[in-house]
């Protein structure tokens, strides 16, 4: 049961993390956003948030998948 749950959760987290990572790297601010960021002094970049959260979810999903593999090989039925 735990093995299946780890594979399912790990695969889902891995897929979402890769999707956020790719979306964040391909996201470019428009010219209007760049100009408004200069005048508003709002430099919190949505791109960075998406990239870092994507990397974090990708690592978490990979660790979950690997722990599911290790648990699956060590479990005796």
Secondary structure by P-SEA (a helix, b strand, c coil): caaaaaaaaaaaaaaaaaaaaaaaaaccccaaaaaaaaaacccccaaaaaaaaaaaaaaaaaaaaaaaaaaaaaccc
